[in-house]
Amino acid sequence: MHACRVLVERLKSLKFCQRLRSMRSIMSFTEVKRKRGKPITLIWLINNMIFLPVFMSLVGGNLSILHPGESLRESIKRHEHFLALQLGLKPGQKVLDVGCGIGGPLREISRFSSTSVIGLNNNEYQISRGKELNHITGVDKKCDFVKADFMKMPFPDNSFDAVYAIEATCHAPDAYGCYKEIFRVLKPGQHFAAYEWCMTDAFDPNNEEHQKIKAEIEIGDGLPDIRSTTKCLEALQQAGFEIIWEKDLAVGSPVPWYFPLDTSTVSLSSFRLTSVGRLFTRTLVKALEYVGLAPEGSLRVQMFLEKAADGLVDGGKKEIFTPMYFFLVRKPDSSSH
Ligand SMILES: C[S@@+](CC[C@H](N)C(=O)[O-])C[C@H]1O[C@@H](n2cnc3c(N)ncnc32)[C@H](O)[C@@H]1O
């Protein structure tokens, strides 16, 4: 277990891996390139035809509710718009995105709601990519990034009109500490909403198979102990929030959220994710790494993410894990910090 954690840390430190950690944002990056009409280079092809789809599918850029007939891009955007609508964002408001990656949701939500979004992230590389993308997409006048730890934010009390977090606060070593910081920087009477990665009530800590699946997700995605939905709620209340509503959105999802990651499904459109497709991709990545077109460590990252993806699928199938425990909470009017 320790060896795996060391490997996770090493992978996290790879620039290449860092770049892959926000898959939605990478998707925006490729959209931008096409829109600007740049020539299609070999690197562009490798990024778009191999790494982007595989990694996007493997590490969670697609962990949104899926509807039949809807593309992955559409579903991710809908997931982000849903959050903005739940927060009741209004033009001109100042919003905080906690653990923003390279800002895919930040740009989408800012454009959707005409708000100014500040992205908080502790990763220098992601912030520099995010700034470039904000500039290219023209949202840099309204949005910016701040490099900091979400356990200790460099903002005064009562600074933001709304706060959201997408698949990020699960990285907090202590949920209460993180939510308390969010509570502090949020203005009284305003809302915080998030999609959390959680273990559900069906998770049995005494069941070895459940434990194995949980460990695969934690190791593969570099997470601390994944909290239960109940623990998240308790931490929110303890931090001072009123719960407006909460739900595991995976329950009753028209198409299971893990469907695109599931190697047992046969789909021409997601051939790369089938067992044969993965083998094909692995061989290709290995060859590209060998000739120096892909950065060193690419194959290792690929294998690692495949394992994480398997954990996610198993967790989803057994309904012991959800990547979309949604909650909308409010800081009471009377509270100040
Ligand atoms: C899975 S990514 C999600 C990114 C983004 N929210 C999205 O949906 O595209 C998790 C993000 O949380 C950031 N993160 C993890 N721990 C953090 C911390 N202690 N302080 C600030 N950001 C953190 C990581 O750098 C990463 O960008």
The ligand as an SDF file (V2000), in Angstrom:
LIG
                    3D

 27 29  0  0  0  0  0  0  0  0999 V2000
  -10.1100   16.1860  -10.0000 C   0  0  0  0  0  0  0  0  0  0  0  0
   -9.4950   17.8040  -10.1030 S   0  0  0  0  0  0  0  0  0  0  0  0
  -11.0080   18.7120  -10.4110 C   0  0  0  0  0  0  0  0  0  0  0  0
  -10.7100   19.9880  -11.1290 C   0  0  0  0  0  0  0  0  0  0  0  0
  -11.9130   20.8520  -11.4830 C   0  0  0  0  0  0  0  0  0  0  0  0
  -12.7440   21.1190  -10.3320 N   0  0  0  0  0  0  0  0  0  0  0  0
  -12.7270   20.2210  -12.5880 C   0  0  0  0  0  0  0  0  0  0  0  0
  -13.8280   19.7470  -12.3070 O   0  0  0  0  0  0  0  0  0  0  0  0
  -12.2450   20.2320  -13.7320 O   0  0  0  0  0  0  0  0  0  0  0  0
   -9.1140   18.2270   -8.4210 C   0  0  0  0  0  0  0  0  0  0  0  0
   -8.4110   19.5560   -8.2890 C   0  0  0  0  0  0  0  0  0  0  0  0
   -8.2730   19.9040   -6.9110 O   0  0  0  0  0  0  0  0  0  0  0  0
   -7.0130   20.5330   -6.7560 C   0  0  0  0  0  0  0  0  0  0  0  0
   -6.5980   20.4100   -5.3500 N   0  0  0  0  0  0  0  0  0  0  0  0
   -6.3420   19.2680   -4.6640 C   0  0  0  0  0  0  0  0  0  0  0  0
   -5.9850   19.5510   -3.3880 N   0  0  0  0  0  0  0  0  0  0  0  0
   -6.0280   20.9050   -3.2670 C   0  0  0  0  0  0  0  0  0  0  0  0
   -5.7610   21.8030   -2.1900 C   0  0  0  0  0  0  0  0  0  0  0  0
   -5.3740   21.3600   -0.9920 N   0  0  0  0  0  0  0  0  0  0  0  0
   -5.9100   23.1270   -2.4080 N   0  0  0  0  0  0  0  0  0  0  0  0
   -6.3020   23.5930   -3.6310 C   0  0  0  0  0  0  0  0  0  0  0  0
   -6.5620   22.7870   -4.6840 N   0  0  0  0  0  0  0  0  0  0  0  0
   -6.4310   21.4550   -4.5140 C   0  0  0  0  0  0  0  0  0  0  0  0
   -6.1020   19.7650   -7.6910 C   0  0  0  0  0  0  0  0  0  0  0  0
   -4.9390   20.4930   -8.0080 O   0  0  0  0  0  0  0  0  0  0  0  0
   -7.0270   19.5790   -8.8920 C   0  0  0  0  0  0  0  0  0  0  0  0
   -6.9420   20.6790   -9.7510 O   0  0  0  0  0  0  0  0  0  0  0  0
  1  2  1  0
  2  3  1  0
  2 10  1  0
  3  4  1  0
  4  5  1  0
  5  6  1  0
  5  7  1  0
  7  8  2  0
  7  9  1  0
 10 11  1  0
 11 12  1  0
 11 26  1  0
 12 13  1  0
 13 14  1  0
 13 24  1  0
 14 15  1  0
 14 23  1  0
 15 16  2  0
 16 17  1  0
 17 18  1  0
 17 23  2  0
 18 19  1  0
 18 20  2  0
 20 21  1  0
 21 22  2  0
 22 23  1  0
 24 25  1  0
 24 26  1  0
 26 27  1  0
M  CHG  2   2   1   9  -1
M  END
$$$$
